[in-house]
Amino acid sequence: MASRLDRFALPAWLAATTLAALGWWFGSGVQPLWWLTWLAPLPVLWLTPRVRAHWAALAAFIAYAIGGLDQWDYLHGYIGLPLAMIINAVGTPALVFALCVLLFRRLLLRGHALAAMLALPAVWVAVEYVNSLVSPHGTFGSIGYTQMDALPVIQVAAVAGIWGIGFLVLLLPAAIAVQIAPQAPKHGRMPAAATAVLLIVAALGYGGWRLQAPATATLRVGLVSLEKPIRPALHDADGQALEARYVDAIGRLADKGAKVVLIPETSFATTDASVPAFAQLAQQHGLIVDAGIDFKGDPHAERNMVMVFQQGATSPATYSKHHLIPGFERQYTPGDSYTLLDGTPRIGLAICKDMDFHDIGHAYAARHAQLLLAPAWDFSIDGWLHSRMAIMRGVESGFAIARAARSGRLTLSDDRGRVLAEASSEQHDAELVGELPLRETHTLYARWGDWFAWLDLAGLIVLLGLALRPSSR
């Protein structure tokens, strides 16, 4: 086809780009339609072998960039990122998608149908993995999070991590595109189709089987978030008033049978090493009370901390947040240790953004945690997304999650990613109590780590070598 689109190709190019943009718009973002993510790349992949390379790349870039702008309100209005950072956040993955499409096209037109099918998911997952190692936001933005409502799909994370989910999501449209491409050799279509069907059916079969596992124990957990005031000092009038409201709320949850109660990240600021009112509640009701604290008692290091009060303990267990939000939390010193509470069940501690990173999951899996308590503070509009990022760590590494977020969601989820109870605190106060199933779970991902991402990196090298090898024709 000529370098300029002719009057017959132009409508097809516009239609494919528009459909893909709509797919990415509704299949990504802060609360995506999971099934649409599987279809979003397909229009551009259908178009790719039918137009010249630069038109295919342009369609891919524009479609993904337009779809990515569904996060404009979130990134600009709620988080307040400057325009340059938003352009980077949207434009970089759009460029990666365009490069994936170009590699798909080159391999397909050279007659490598199976390699072409694998190119899109392999490149995407490899880039996502490398980005997670260098980004201050960890795994944020991974395509795997779009599937959190598809329970059988996300079970693959217990084997291959979130990377396995992203691979499957992009494998299906690439497989379909190969089958309908007129340039794909007939002898190459069957191996590509068989490989895709085998991988997807095996993953879904494993997911369905894994969801049948019974719980070995249950724990009744309460969560509460009181929206205002924001981070008052405990000794001020506002702080004492908020403390009294939390004491009442924790008492209500204890009366409903809760044995563990969480309140959000940095609910109070204090210089004291304890909160006597919460310690008294723990003693009185036999509770574990996990409270988010802005701790200012160390003159050399302000900490984003949790204090955990338990019956019989003379002082609270503590944990300091490891992964701080750049800019927003520059006043804090990050923590570097992990805390597992004494007794059973085995309960670990984390805070909000910690759950965006794999190191937290790996560390608590190595300590055989059954439950993680994660106070949090979200940005009102991203409650679903950020809560599901935390839930993913539980699926990968084999533990339940109790998460109480201000301006977000209160969620109780098991180690299979099921949300057993949920309430929104995005615009108002919220509380809930629910039974949380616990298991003794040891996942392959917890033992082997990011083996699948490394396999993708190796595959990427092979695919690039195949694409760059001089053509025999």
C-alpha positions as CSV (number, residue, x, y, z in Angstrom):
1,M,0.0,0.0,0.0
2,A,1.3,3.5,-0.8
3,S,2.7,5.6,2.0
4,R,-0.4,7.7,1.9
5,L,-3.7,5.9,2.8
6,D,-6.0,5.7,-0.2
7,R,-9.7,6.4,0.0
8,F,-10.5,2.7,0.7
9,A,-8.0,2.2,3.4
10,L,-8.6,5.5,5.3
11,P,-12.1,4.5,6.6
12,A,-10.7,1.1,7.8
13,W,-7.8,2.9,9.5
14,L,-10.1,5.4,11.2
15,A,-12.6,2.7,12.3
16,A,-9.9,0.4,13.7
17,T,-8.2,3.3,15.6
18,T,-11.5,4.5,17.0
19,L,-12.6,1.0,18.1
20,A,-9.3,0.3,19.8
21,A,-9.4,3.7,21.5
22,L,-12.8,3.0,22.9
23,G,-11.6,-0.4,24.0
24,W,-8.7,1.0,25.9
25,W,-10.8,3.9,27.3
26,F,-13.3,1.5,29.0
27,G,-10.9,-1.4,29.4
28,S,-8.4,0.5,31.5
29,G,-8.3,3.2,34.1
30,V,-9.5,3.4,37.7
31,Q,-12.4,0.9,37.3
32,P,-12.1,-0.9,34.0
33,L,-14.5,-3.4,32.2
34,W,-12.2,-6.5,32.5
35,W,-13.6,-8.3,29.4
36,L,-13.1,-5.3,27.2
37,T,-9.4,-5.2,27.9
38,W,-9.1,-8.6,26.1
39,L,-10.6,-7.0,22.9
40,A,-9.1,-3.5,23.0
41,P,-5.9,-4.3,20.9
42,L,-7.7,-6.4,18.3
43,P,-8.9,-3.7,15.9
44,V,-5.4,-2.3,15.5
45,L,-3.9,-5.8,15.2
46,W,-6.4,-6.6,12.5
47,L,-5.4,-3.4,10.7
48,T,-1.6,-3.8,11.1
49,P,-0.7,-6.2,8.3
50,R,-3.1,-4.4,5.9
51,V,-1.3,-1.0,6.0
52,R,2.2,0.2,5.9
53,A,4.3,0.1,9.1
54,H,4.1,3.8,10.0
55,W,0.3,3.8,9.6
56,A,0.0,0.8,11.8
57,A,2.3,2.3,14.5
58,L,0.4,5.6,14.3
59,A,-3.0,3.8,14.8
60,A,-1.6,1.9,17.8
61,F,-0.1,5.0,19.4
62,I,-3.2,7.2,18.9
63,A,-5.6,4.5,20.1
64,Y,-3.8,3.8,23.3
65,A,-3.1,7.5,24.0
66,I,-6.7,8.4,23.6
67,G,-7.8,5.5,25.7
68,G,-5.3,6.5,28.4
69,L,-6.8,9.9,28.6
70,D,-9.7,8.4,30.5
71,Q,-7.4,9.0,33.5
72,W,-7.1,12.7,33.0
73,D,-9.5,13.6,35.8
74,Y,-7.7,11.2,38.1
75,L,-4.2,12.3,37.3
76,H,-4.8,16.0,36.9
77,G,-7.9,16.8,39.0
78,Y,-7.3,14.5,42.0
79,I,-3.6,13.8,42.2
80,G,-2.6,17.2,40.6
81,L,0.1,16.0,38.3
82,P,1.5,18.6,35.9
83,L,0.8,18.3,32.2
84,A,4.3,17.0,31.4
85,M,4.0,14.1,33.8
86,I,0.6,13.2,32.4
87,I,1.9,13.3,28.9
88,N,4.6,10.9,30.0
89,A,2.2,8.6,31.9
90,V,-0.1,8.3,28.8
91,G,2.5,8.6,26.0
92,T,5.1,6.1,27.2
93,P,2.8,3.1,27.2
94,A,1.2,4.2,24.0
95,L,4.7,4.2,22.4
96,V,5.3,0.7,23.9
97,F,2.1,-0.5,22.3
98,A,3.1,1.0,18.9
99,L,6.5,-0.8,19.1
100,C,4.7,-4.1,20.0
101,V,2.5,-3.7,17.0
102,L,5.5,-3.1,14.7
103,L,7.2,-6.3,16.0
104,F,4.0,-8.2,15.5
105,R,3.7,-6.9,12.0
106,R,7.3,-7.7,11.0
107,L,7.2,-11.2,12.3
108,L,3.8,-11.9,10.7
109,L,4.8,-10.6,7.3
110,R,7.9,-12.7,7.5
111,G,5.8,-15.8,8.0
112,H,6.5,-16.4,11.7
113,A,2.9,-16.7,12.9
114,L,3.6,-18.2,16.3
115,A,6.4,-15.7,17.0
116,A,4.1,-12.8,15.9
117,M,1.4,-14.0,18.3
118,L,3.8,-14.1,21.2
119,A,5.4,-10.8,20.4
120,L,2.7,-8.5,21.8
121,P,2.3,-10.1,25.2
122,A,6.0,-10.9,25.6
123,V,7.2,-7.3,24.8
124,W,4.5,-5.7,27.0
125,V,5.1,-7.9,30.0
126,A,8.9,-7.5,29.7
127,V,8.6,-3.7,29.6
128,E,6.1,-3.7,32.5
129,Y,8.5,-5.8,34.6
130,V,11.5,-3.5,33.9
131,N,9.4,-0.5,34.7
132,S,8.3,-2.0,38.0
133,L,12.0,-2.3,39.0
134,V,12.8,1.3,38.4
135,S,9.6,3.2,38.9
136,P,8.8,4.9,42.3
137,H,5.3,3.6,41.8
138,G,6.1,-0.1,41.5
139,T,3.5,-2.1,39.6
140,F,1.1,0.8,39.2
141,G,-0.5,0.8,35.7
142,S,0.0,-2.9,35.1
143,I,-2.6,-4.3,32.7
144,G,-3.1,-7.3,35.0
145,Y,-5.0,-5.1,37.5
146,T,-7.8,-4.7,34.9
147,Q,-8.8,-8.3,35.6
148,M,-9.5,-8.1,39.3
149,D,-13.2,-8.8,38.8
150,A,-12.4,-12.0,36.8
151,L,-11.6,-14.4,39.6
152,P,-10.6,-17.5,37.6
153,V,-8.2,-15.3,35.5
154,I,-6.3,-13.8,38.4
155,Q,-5.5,-17.1,40.0
156,V,-2.6,-17.4,37.5
157,A,-0.9,-14.8,39.6
158,A,-0.3,-17.5,42.2
159,V,2.0,-19.2,39.7
160,A,3.4,-16.4,37.4
161,G,2.6,-13.2,39.3
162,I,0.7,-10.3,37.7
163,W,2.9,-10.8,34.7
164,G,1.1,-14.0,33.8
165,I,-2.3,-12.2,33.8
166,G,-1.0,-9.5,31.5
167,F,0.4,-12.1,29.1
168,L,-2.9,-13.9,28.8
169,V,-4.9,-10.8,28.3
170,L,-2.8,-9.7,25.3
171,L,-2.3,-13.3,24.0
172,L,-5.9,-13.7,23.0
173,P,-6.3,-10.7,20.7
174,A,-2.9,-11.5,19.1
175,A,-4.0,-15.1,18.5
176,I,-7.2,-14.0,16.8
177,A,-5.4,-11.4,14.7
178,V,-3.0,-14.1,13.4
179,Q,-5.8,-16.4,12.5
180,I,-7.6,-13.7,10.4
181,A,-4.5,-12.1,8.8
182,P,-4.4,-13.0,5.1
183,Q,-0.6,-12.9,5.2
184,A,-0.3,-15.5,7.9
185,P,1.0,-18.8,6.4
186,K,-1.5,-21.7,6.7
187,H,1.1,-24.0,8.2
188,G,1.8,-21.5,11.0
189,R,-1.8,-20.8,12.0
190,M,-2.5,-24.1,13.6
191,P,0.5,-24.1,16.0
192,A,-0.3,-20.5,17.0
193,A,-4.0,-21.3,17.7
194,A,-3.1,-24.5,19.6
195,T,-0.6,-22.7,21.8
196,A,-3.1,-19.9,22.6
197,V,-5.9,-22.3,23.4
198,L,-3.7,-24.5,25.5
199,L,-2.4,-21.7,27.6
200,I,-5.7,-19.9,28.1
201,V,-7.7,-23.1,28.9
202,A,-5.0,-24.3,31.3
203,A,-5.0,-21.0,33.1
204,L,-8.8,-20.9,33.4
205,G,-8.9,-24.5,34.5
206,Y,-6.3,-23.9,37.1
207,G,-8.2,-20.8,38.3
208,G,-11.5,-22.6,38.6
209,W,-9.8,-25.5,40.5
210,R,-8.0,-23.1,42.9
211,L,-11.2,-21.3,43.8
212,Q,-12.6,-24.5,45.2
213,A,-10.1,-24.7,48.1
214,P,-11.8,-24.6,51.5
215,A,-10.7,-22.2,54.3
216,T,-9.0,-23.7,57.3
217,A,-10.0,-20.9,59.7
218,T,-11.9,-17.6,59.9
219,L,-11.4,-14.3,61.6
220,R,-13.9,-11.6,62.2
221,V,-12.5,-8.2,61.2
222,G,-13.8,-4.7,61.5
223,L,-12.8,-1.7,59.4
224,V,-13.7,2.0,60.0
225,S,-12.8,5.3,58.3
226,L,-13.9,8.7,59.6
227,E,-13.3,11.2,56.9
228,K,-12.5,14.4,58.9
229,P,-10.6,16.1,60.4
230,I,-7.4,15.2,58.5
231,R,-4.4,14.0,60.6
232,P,-5.1,16.1,63.8
233,A,-2.7,16.1,66.7
234,L,-3.9,13.7,69.4
235,H,-3.5,16.3,72.1
236,D,-5.5,19.0,70.3
237,A,-9.2,19.4,70.7
238,D,-9.8,18.2,67.1
239,G,-7.7,15.1,67.7
240,Q,-9.4,14.3,71.0
241,A,-12.8,14.6,69.4
242,L,-11.8,12.3,66.5
243,E,-10.2,9.9,68.9
244,A,-13.5,9.7,70.9
245,R,-15.4,9.0,67.6
246,Y,-13.0,6.2,66.7
247,V,-13.3,4.8,70.2
248,D,-17.1,4.6,69.8
249,A,-16.8,3.1,66.3
250,I,-14.3,0.4,67.5
251,G,-16.5,-0.4,70.4
252,R,-19.5,-0.9,68.0
253,L,-17.4,-3.2,65.8
254,A,-16.2,-5.2,68.9
255,D,-19.9,-5.6,70.0
256,K,-20.5,-7.1,66.5
257,G,-17.8,-9.7,67.2
258,A,-14.8,-8.1,65.5
259,K,-11.5,-9.5,66.9
260,V,-9.3,-7.2,64.7
261,V,-10.1,-3.5,63.9
262,L,-8.3,-1.2,61.5
263,I,-8.5,2.5,61.0
264,P,-6.8,4.4,58.1
265,E,-3.3,5.5,57.4
266,T,-2.0,8.6,59.5
267,S,-5.4,9.1,61.2
268,F,-3.6,11.0,64.0
269,A,-0.3,12.8,64.6
270,T,1.4,12.2,67.9
271,T,4.8,12.3,69.6
272,D,3.8,9.7,72.1
273,A,4.8,6.0,71.8
274,S,1.3,4.8,72.5
275,V,-2.4,5.8,72.3
276,P,-3.8,4.9,75.7
277,A,-7.5,5.0,74.6
278,F,-6.8,2.3,71.9
279,A,-4.6,0.3,74.3
280,Q,-7.5,0.3,76.8
281,L,-9.9,-0.8,74.0
282,A,-7.7,-3.7,73.1
283,Q,-7.5,-4.9,76.8
284,Q,-11.2,-4.4,77.4
285,H,-12.5,-6.2,74.3
286,G,-9.6,-8.7,73.6
287,L,-9.0,-6.8,70.3
288,I,-6.2,-6.2,67.9
289,V,-6.4,-2.5,67.1
290,D,-4.4,-1.3,64.1
291,A,-4.1,2.5,63.9
292,G,-2.4,4.6,61.3
293,I,-0.2,7.2,63.0
294,D,1.9,10.2,61.9
295,F,4.7,9.6,64.4
296,K,6.7,12.7,65.4
297,G,8.3,11.3,68.5
298,D,11.8,10.9,66.9
299,P,13.4,14.3,66.3
300,H,15.5,12.8,63.5
301,A,12.9,10.9,61.6
302,E,9.2,11.5,61.2
303,R,7.4,8.2,60.3
304,N,4.3,7.1,58.6
305,M,3.6,4.4,61.1
306,V,1.1,1.9,62.3
307,M,0.7,1.1,66.0
308,V,-1.0,-2.2,66.8
309,F,-2.5,-2.7,70.3
310,Q,-3.1,-6.2,71.6
311,Q,-4.5,-7.6,74.8
312,G,-1.7,-8.3,77.3
313,A,0.9,-6.3,75.4
314,T,2.7,-3.6,77.4
315,S,3.5,-1.5,74.3
316,P,2.2,-1.4,70.7
317,A,3.8,-3.3,67.8
318,T,4.9,-0.9,65.1
319,Y,5.7,-0.8,61.4
320,S,6.9,2.1,59.3
321,K,5.8,2.5,55.7
322,H,8.6,1.5,53.2
323,H,7.3,3.0,50.0
324,L,6.5,6.7,50.2
325,I,4.6,8.7,47.6
326,P,7.1,11.0,45.9
327,G,6.4,14.6,46.7
328,F,3.4,13.9,48.9
329,E,5.3,12.2,51.7
330,R,8.7,13.8,51.5
331,Q,8.6,14.6,55.2
332,Y,8.7,10.9,56.2
333,T,11.7,8.6,56.6
334,P,10.9,5.2,55.1
335,G,11.0,2.0,57.1
336,D,13.2,-1.0,56.4
337,S,11.9,-3.8,58.5
338,Y,8.8,-6.1,58.6
339,T,6.5,-6.8,61.5
340,L,4.7,-10.1,62.2
341,L,2.4,-10.1,65.2
342,D,2.9,-12.7,67.9
343,G,0.4,-15.6,68.0
344,T,-2.0,-17.1,65.5
345,P,-3.2,-16.5,63.0
346,R,0.1,-15.1,61.6
347,I,-0.7,-11.4,60.9
348,G,1.7,-9.0,59.0
349,L,1.6,-5.2,58.8
350,A,1.9,-2.9,55.8
351,I,0.7,0.5,54.8
352,C,-1.1,1.7,51.6
353,K,1.5,2.2,48.8
354,D,3.6,-0.6,50.2
355,M,1.1,-2.9,48.5
356,D,2.0,-1.6,45.0
357,F,5.4,-3.4,45.3
358,H,6.3,-7.1,45.2
359,D,8.9,-6.9,47.9
360,I,6.3,-6.6,50.6
361,G,4.4,-9.7,49.3
362,H,7.6,-11.7,49.0
363,A,8.7,-10.7,52.5
364,Y,5.5,-11.7,54.2
365,A,5.2,-14.9,52.2
366,A,8.6,-15.9,53.4
367,R,7.3,-15.3,57.0
368,H,4.3,-17.5,56.2
369,A,1.8,-14.7,56.9
370,Q,-1.9,-15.6,56.6
371,L,-3.3,-12.1,56.8
372,L,-1.9,-8.6,56.1
373,L,-3.4,-5.5,57.8
374,A,-3.0,-2.5,55.5
375,P,-4.3,1.0,56.6
376,A,-4.4,3.3,53.6
377,W,-5.3,6.7,52.2
378,D,-6.5,7.0,48.6
379,F,-7.5,9.8,46.2
380,S,-11.3,9.4,46.3
381,I,-11.7,8.4,42.7
382,D,-9.2,5.5,42.8
383,G,-10.7,3.4,45.6
384,W,-11.5,0.4,43.5
385,L,-8.2,0.3,41.7
386,H,-5.9,0.8,44.6
387,S,-7.7,-1.6,46.8
388,R,-7.4,-4.2,44.1
389,M,-3.7,-3.6,43.7
390,A,-3.4,-4.6,47.4
391,I,-5.6,-7.7,46.9
392,M,-3.4,-8.8,44.0
393,R,-0.4,-9.1,46.4
394,G,-2.5,-11.6,48.4
395,V,-3.3,-13.7,45.4
396,E,0.4,-13.8,44.4
397,S,1.8,-14.5,47.8
398,G,-0.9,-16.4,49.6
399,F,-2.5,-14.3,52.3
400,A,-5.8,-12.5,53.0
401,I,-5.9,-8.7,53.1
402,A,-7.8,-6.3,55.4
403,R,-7.5,-2.8,54.1
404,A,-9.1,0.3,55.6
405,A,-8.6,3.4,53.4
406,R,-9.6,7.0,54.0
407,S,-11.1,8.5,50.7
408,G,-11.1,5.0,49.2
409,R,-12.5,1.5,50.0
410,L,-12.8,-0.7,53.0
411,T,-12.1,-4.2,51.8
412,L,-11.8,-7.7,53.2
413,S,-10.4,-10.2,50.7
414,D,-9.1,-13.7,50.9
415,D,-6.0,-15.2,49.4
416,R,-7.9,-16.0,46.2
417,G,-8.8,-12.4,45.6
418,R,-12.5,-12.7,46.6
419,V,-13.8,-9.5,48.1
420,L,-15.9,-10.8,51.1
421,A,-17.0,-7.3,52.3
422,E,-16.6,-3.8,50.9
423,A,-17.7,-0.3,51.7
424,S,-16.8,3.0,50.1
425,S,-15.2,5.8,52.1
426,E,-14.5,7.9,49.0
427,Q,-16.9,10.7,50.0
428,H,-18.0,9.9,53.5
429,D,-17.5,7.9,56.7
430,A,-17.7,4.2,56.5
431,E,-17.4,1.0,58.6
432,L,-18.0,-2.7,58.1
433,V,-17.4,-6.0,59.8
434,G,-17.1,-9.4,58.2
435,E,-15.7,-12.9,58.4
436,L,-12.4,-13.3,56.7
437,P,-11.4,-16.9,55.6
438,L,-7.8,-17.8,56.2
439,R,-5.7,-20.6,54.7
440,E,-2.2,-22.0,54.9
441,T,-1.2,-21.1,51.3
442,H,2.2,-21.4,49.7
443,T,2.2,-20.2,46.1
444,L,4.7,-21.0,43.4
445,Y,5.1,-17.3,42.8
446,A,6.1,-16.8,46.4
447,R,8.8,-19.4,46.0
448,W,10.1,-18.6,42.5
449,G,9.4,-14.9,42.3
450,D,9.4,-13.2,38.9
451,W,10.5,-16.2,36.9
452,F,7.8,-15.6,34.3
453,A,8.9,-12.0,33.7
454,W,12.5,-13.2,33.2
455,L,11.1,-15.8,30.7
456,D,9.4,-13.0,28.8
457,L,12.7,-11.0,28.8
458,A,14.5,-14.0,27.3
459,G,11.7,-14.5,24.8
460,L,11.9,-10.8,23.8
461,I,15.6,-11.3,22.9
462,V,14.7,-14.3,20.8
463,L,11.9,-12.5,19.0
464,L,14.0,-9.4,18.3
465,G,16.7,-11.6,16.9
466,L,14.2,-13.3,14.6
467,A,12.8,-10.0,13.5
468,L,16.2,-8.5,12.8
469,R,17.6,-11.5,11.0
470,P,18.1,-10.8,7.3
471,S,15.2,-12.0,5.3
472,S,15.8,-15.1,3.0
473,R,13.6,-13.4,0.4
